[in-house]
């Protein structure tokens, strides 16, 4: 089962020519996220990950796509689960804990 999440961060920002309220789109796995993002029409080069590892021995756990409100709503219509920004934090924390426990490798 594919689980994709989109949070309610809705931070106002201008990115290039696009002004809007931005939220995070993520999933249980990076591949699930990329597959879902393609369905939304998001370009792969919009994928965001840490510029450097969060810890010297762990890969980034905060990977996501930023989406404006219209794409957020479309994602939910396509089956993404709407979550609170705190739940996004819990998801990334869970990824970190899984890596520390050796489960995410």
Secondary structure, 3 states (H helix, E strand, C coil): CCCEEEECCCEEEEECCEEEEEEEEEECCHHHHHHHHHHHCCCHHHCECCCCCCECCECCCCCEEEEEHHHHHHHHHCCCEEECHHHHHHHHHHHHHHHHCCCCC
